[in-house]
Amino acid sequence: MKIIDVVYTKGRTGFYFDDQRAIKNGAGKDGFLYQGEAVTEGFSSVRQAGECVSVMIVLEDGQVAHGDCAAVQYSGAGGRDNLFLADEFIPVLEKHVTPKLVGRELESFKDLAEEFDTMQIDGRNMHTALRYGVTQAILDGVSKAKRKTMAQVIKEEYDTNVEFKRIPIFTQSGDDRYSNTDKMIIKGADVIPHGLINNVEEKLGNDGEKLVEYVGWLRDRVEKYNTDKSKEIVFHIDVYGTIGLAFDNDLERISEYFRELEVEAKPHKLRIEGPIDIENREKQVEILKNLKAMLADKNINVEIVADEWCNTFEDIKLFVDEDAADMVQIKTPDLGGINNIIEAILYCKRNDVGAYCGGTCNETDRSAQICTNIAVACGADQCLAKPGMGVDEGFMIVYNEMNRIIALSKLNR
């Protein structure tokens, strides 16, 4: 099946671009907006509308396959590529990608994806968002050409040998961490609540007391309103390095704080994502590795989830090889080509590290659907409900796509 044309359109994502450095530096909220000036290159304001580019591949039989180029909410931070703006990058796609796609046969996702993921323009790799969207469209194209689900294509080409089944879904609360938790409980989310603890004074507490209080509230809320008592609900809270800021990166103090959080969370498993952010990859690996070892020595059963400075497949391998985390967030847009997401999940699974097929609230329905196919095909340990921070929409997209994949797989045994 040949590609005969490629069409691009500008679109909106399910959330916003936020200047993380400005927020960490104290940019205050004003309603849903932030006060103050942006500090990260490319930003015109601390919060601005998220953008995407839809890549539509036209097949010779008239079918259209598509994927979405998108970037994370906190673009330009933590070693990531610069801010992704559609008007800037559509001409790049038209000039450099279209000529290389038109006329190609859609026989192998893996081969084509690796080619476009490593494609260079003026001696540099394409922006991660471009690689992300183009390879999504290629996967959908191969799926349509072979008349199989995207998950089945991945399973066959990568020989994953997994049984298609539901993956635990992790939901994001955003700042509305109380009402949205109630939504998660009603909808039956497996992993909650994200929490968005990205400010020490307002959300964590200068001594961590606000988060302790919130974890206790979370425990009580689940015990009161979760009607399925046989269902294990995992608490997974993203703190964006604020614990390190509050405790001056002192691992002894941080570990004892984790003990306090563990007590409040019981009987639920607790994961803390991004407890410390050193703003350097090697130092980040070292300090998380040391923290993980200290928690084990003290028999503190709180899992560490790596996020910042864990952007590429090579980064993920480093965190895994150095035993620097219990779980790695595979932040899908940061890896560029979705072939890297597949490889990353499989690498984590082979090395007994939790594989969290994550991403960002700032994606689209399409990228969420495709990432769900990847998570199911590779047997990820956790899959992010995305896009957005409203719970309902992202959970619906991922939950429904997951059920479709599983149902269709039974027709093609």
C-alpha atoms as one frame of an Amber mdcrd trajectory, in Angstrom:
protein
   0.000   0.000   0.000   1.575   3.285  -1.163   1.385   6.772   0.272   0.137
   9.210  -2.362  -0.110  12.459  -0.371   0.410  14.038   3.048  -1.766  16.825
   4.503  -1.074  18.927   7.606  -3.442  20.961   9.744  -2.912  23.154  12.779
  -4.839  22.158  15.865  -5.310  22.619  19.592  -4.231  20.234  22.293  -6.148
  19.176  25.390  -4.326  21.584  27.712  -1.727  24.379  27.730   1.972  25.138
  27.516   3.257  26.280  30.913   6.600  27.917  31.623   7.816  25.622  34.394
  10.806  27.767  35.321   8.621  30.832  35.783   6.208  28.838  37.966   9.027
  27.444  40.093  10.379  30.972  40.426   7.116  32.067  41.999   4.766  33.123
  39.189   1.459  33.430  41.023  -1.949  32.254  39.824  -4.551  34.785  38.686
  -7.640  32.671  38.115  -6.596  30.111  35.514  -3.753  32.330  34.315  -0.353
  33.058  35.813   0.998  36.465  36.719   4.461  37.626  35.776   6.740  37.327
  32.767   7.760  34.168  30.938  11.416  33.200  31.323  11.786  30.130  29.068
  12.760  30.765  25.451   9.817  30.822  23.028   7.110  31.520  25.597   5.088
  34.709  25.196   3.338  34.206  28.550   3.659  31.852  31.517   0.593  29.916
  30.336  -0.457  29.784  26.702  -2.698  27.633  24.529  -1.284  24.263  23.510
  -0.859  23.584  19.798  -0.550  20.492  17.634  -0.138  19.563  13.980  -2.192
  16.710  12.522  -0.249  14.609  10.018  -2.644  12.958   7.557  -1.223  10.317
   5.235  -3.387   9.562   2.188  -3.148   5.957   1.001  -3.609   4.854  -2.576
  -6.921   3.120  -1.770  -8.352   6.375  -0.388  -7.898   5.610   3.299  -6.398
   8.345   5.482  -4.094   7.559   8.395  -3.208  10.212  10.907  -1.214  11.118
  13.977  -0.680  14.331  15.916   2.539  16.220  16.535   2.409  17.476  20.125
   4.747  18.476  22.939   4.581  18.376  26.711   3.008  20.983  28.955   6.399
  21.995  30.357   8.194  22.373  27.027  11.707  23.780  27.072  12.351  22.564
  30.641  14.245  19.581  32.017  16.411  19.184  28.914  13.472  19.051  26.482
  13.179  20.563  23.015  12.025  24.151  22.671   8.394  25.268  22.558   6.401
  23.648  19.719   4.357  26.129  17.680   2.394  24.872  14.674   2.966  27.822
  12.331   6.697  27.464  12.770   6.850  23.749  12.043   4.250  23.042   9.329
   6.590  24.497   6.674   9.353  22.210   7.973   7.099  19.190   7.518   6.019
  20.259   4.042   9.559  20.872   2.876  11.411  17.956   4.430   8.960  15.182
   5.381   6.364  15.117   2.602   8.869  14.393  -0.220  10.274  11.475   1.747
   6.863   9.980   2.562   5.056  10.236  -0.769   5.511   7.102  -2.821   6.651
   4.926   0.082   5.210   1.480   0.700   3.580   0.886   4.075   5.036  -2.566
   4.701   6.874  -2.209   8.014   6.139   0.273  10.779   9.430  -0.392  12.555
  11.637   0.305   9.541   9.835   3.466   8.449   9.515   4.816  11.987  13.209
   4.376  12.702  14.069   6.114   9.441  11.974   9.205  10.197  12.869   9.244
  13.886  16.573   9.521  12.996  16.059  11.823  10.001  18.138  14.975  10.245
  17.601  18.481   8.913  20.703  20.644   8.598  22.639  18.133  10.665  20.147
  18.022  13.551  17.333  15.676  14.528  13.828  16.944  13.919  11.937  18.408
  16.866  10.575  15.629  19.074   6.983  16.726  18.364   7.466  16.215  14.615
   8.955  12.759  15.075   6.141  11.903  17.460   3.331  12.832  15.055   4.898
  11.492  11.854   5.581   8.059  13.357   2.045   7.914  14.780   0.698   8.450
  11.282   3.020   5.771   9.914   1.774   3.249  12.486  -1.823   4.042  11.616
  -0.956   3.746   7.924   0.601   0.302   8.331  -2.396  -0.708  10.456  -4.796
   0.332   7.713  -2.689  -1.275   4.980  -2.590  -4.597   6.843  -6.142  -4.280
   8.160  -5.063  -4.941  11.731  -5.207  -2.878  14.881  -2.176  -0.755  15.683
  -1.596  -2.900  18.766  -1.494  -6.048  16.636   1.035  -4.475  14.270   3.298
  -3.638  17.208   2.921  -7.070  18.808   3.904  -8.798  15.557   6.772  -6.526
  14.521   8.355  -6.357  17.984   7.441  -9.920  19.013   6.131  -8.688  22.364
   4.342 -11.971  23.072   1.883 -10.362  25.487  -1.763 -11.096  26.053  -3.900
  -8.059  25.316  -5.560  -6.973  28.560  -6.515  -3.845  30.452  -3.607  -1.730
  31.663  -4.053   0.225  34.935  -5.089   3.779  34.019  -3.546   6.748  35.815
  -5.635   9.927  35.945  -4.484  13.534  36.372  -6.227  15.963  38.691  -4.540
  19.218  37.842  -5.060  21.892  40.483  -8.602  20.709  41.192  -7.171  17.855
  43.228 -10.226  17.385  45.472 -13.228  17.377  43.136 -11.269  15.535  40.463
 -10.334  12.804  42.933 -14.049  12.196  43.437 -14.428  11.832  39.660 -11.610
   9.278  39.620 -13.258   7.216  42.342 -16.624   7.257  40.549 -15.082   6.309
  37.195 -13.030   3.473  38.709  -9.554   4.794  37.930  -6.773   2.423  38.977
  -4.081   4.979  39.860  -4.860   8.401  41.335  -4.640  11.439  41.644  -1.470
  13.078  40.184  -2.072  16.118  42.387   0.026  18.722  40.541   2.164  19.599
  43.578   4.354  22.111  41.739   4.727  24.876  44.348   6.278  24.497  47.794
   4.472  27.202  49.720   1.015  26.790  48.208   0.758  23.024  47.648   3.486
  21.051  49.417   3.921  23.211  52.485   7.268  24.571  53.653   7.668  21.500
  55.863   5.643  19.236  53.581   2.614  19.467  55.841   0.084  20.328  53.113
   0.879  17.208  51.114   0.700  15.025  54.239  -2.741  16.428  54.943  -3.820
  15.833  51.352  -2.637  12.200  51.345  -4.646  11.584  54.514  -7.713  13.155
  52.922  -7.146  11.015  49.813  -7.010   7.822  51.878 -10.200   8.694  53.754
 -12.006   9.665  50.565 -11.201   6.380  48.852 -12.177   4.349  51.910 -15.495
   6.189  52.126 -16.572   6.222  48.471 -14.797   3.390  46.645 -17.554   0.796
  46.273 -15.290  -1.957  44.898 -13.348  -2.976  47.995 -11.509  -5.697  46.052
  -9.967  -3.114  43.748  -6.461  -1.913  44.601  -6.140   1.833  44.105  -2.587
   3.135  43.903  -1.714   6.680  45.012   0.662   8.334  42.562   1.557  11.962
  43.290   3.691  14.173  41.063   5.632  16.733  43.115   7.792  18.340  40.402
  10.936  18.469  42.549   9.268  20.435  45.346  10.222  17.942  48.062  13.865
  18.513  47.202  13.321  22.257  47.329  11.551  22.133  50.699  14.172  19.887
  52.303  17.305  21.300  50.606  17.879  17.966  48.815  18.813  16.431  52.187
  18.150  12.717  51.618  17.936  11.897  55.316  15.175  14.455  55.848  13.456
  13.493  52.600  13.444   9.792  53.472  11.869  10.473  56.863   9.291  12.645
  55.153   8.540   9.706  52.843   7.979   7.564  55.925   5.386  10.075  57.114
   3.667  10.013  53.720   3.693   6.202  53.700   1.890   6.099  57.042  -0.784
   8.521  55.824  -1.338   6.534  52.609  -1.787   3.091  54.195  -3.170   0.680
  53.204  -2.611   2.054  49.689   0.611   1.799  47.715   2.232   5.219  47.309
   4.347   6.463  44.437   6.071   9.848  44.379   7.002  11.162  40.954   9.854
  13.633  40.591  10.704  14.125  44.289  13.893  16.008  43.424  14.986  17.971
  40.369  18.726  18.714  40.200  18.521  20.145  36.633  21.299  17.831  35.414
  20.817  14.285  34.131  23.798  12.588  35.754  23.229  14.283  39.109  19.531
  13.466  38.892  20.311   9.785  38.372  22.770   9.796  41.263  20.510  11.459
  43.814  17.446   9.348  42.948  19.576   6.202  43.085  20.831   7.179  46.532
  17.323   8.046  47.723  15.934   4.738  46.456  18.708   2.832  48.266  18.106
   4.785  51.472  14.378   4.060  51.383  15.130   0.361  50.955  17.594   0.387
  53.864  14.996   2.039  56.088  12.214  -0.268  54.886  10.161   2.698  53.698
   7.781   1.369  51.052   7.290   4.421  48.867   8.109   4.010  45.178  10.093
   6.613  43.253   8.968   7.503  39.742  11.547   9.158  37.465  10.363  11.933
  35.186  12.580  15.017  34.835  15.789  14.438  32.846  14.428  11.083  31.761
  13.387  12.196  28.306  14.910   9.936  25.647  15.228   6.188  25.275  18.900
   6.512  26.192  17.973   8.504  29.314  15.477   5.823  30.316  18.083   3.088
  29.870  20.444   5.036  32.121  17.878   5.439  34.921  16.982   1.750  34.639
  20.573   0.499  34.480  21.555   2.609  37.498  18.544   1.411  39.527  17.519
   5.029  40.051  13.751   4.491  40.141  11.051   1.931  40.855   9.083   3.168
  37.869   9.968   5.323  34.892   7.536   7.692  33.259   7.997   7.202  29.545
   6.922  10.736  28.718   5.770   9.882  25.253   6.182  13.165  23.299   9.693
  13.621  24.697  10.938  10.422  23.068  10.272  11.607  19.534   9.358   8.627
  17.389   6.836   6.287  18.977   9.180   3.405  18.126  11.230   4.660  21.080
   8.202   4.362  23.382   7.867   0.724  22.396  11.559   0.045  22.974  11.492
   1.879  26.305   8.522  -0.062  27.682  10.061  -3.364  26.627  13.433  -2.396
  28.155  11.811  -1.532  31.497   9.869  -4.806  31.481  13.000  -6.848  30.784
  14.748  -5.185  33.716  11.899  -5.381  36.242  11.362  -1.624  36.422   7.825
  -0.278  36.263   6.951   0.901  32.751   4.590   3.862  32.874   3.364   4.779
  29.387   2.828   8.402  30.245   2.859  11.639  28.343   1.266  14.957  29.065
  -2.077  16.638  29.552  -1.045  18.775  26.571  -1.654  16.080  23.935  -4.618
  15.182  21.742  -7.253  12.481  21.511  -5.310  10.918  18.644  -1.961  10.670
  20.379  -3.761   9.241  23.429  -5.404   6.523  21.346  -2.138   5.552  19.700
  -0.248   5.488  23.002  -2.967   3.223  24.401  -2.334   0.786  21.553   1.365
   0.847  22.436   0.724   0.296  26.146  -1.527  -2.699  25.516   0.749  -4.228
  22.865   3.815  -3.988  25.131   2.176  -4.849  28.458   2.963  -1.527  30.181
   2.408  -1.387  33.944   0.458   1.864  33.794  -1.076   4.075  31.115  -1.866
   7.777  31.410  -5.401   9.053  30.863  -4.874  12.001  28.528  -5.213  14.697
  27.344  -6.419  17.388  29.713  -6.707  17.684  33.478 -10.469  17.246  33.779
 -10.364  13.459  34.317 -13.527  12.573  32.400 -12.365  13.244  28.851  -8.909
  11.675  29.072 -10.164   8.649  31.001 -12.931   8.113  28.458 -10.535   8.225
  25.488  -8.016   5.786  26.955 -10.513   3.432  28.627 -12.662   3.110  25.503
  -9.702   2.650  23.161  -8.295  -0.026  25.455 -11.569  -1.953  25.415 -11.811
  -1.672  21.625  -8.281  -3.066  21.193  -9.003  -6.033  23.441 -12.365  -6.809
  21.834 -10.980  -6.642  18.286  -7.980  -8.794  19.163 -10.363 -11.667  19.929
 -11.679 -11.567  16.343  -8.239 -12.111  14.831  -6.834 -15.034  16.809
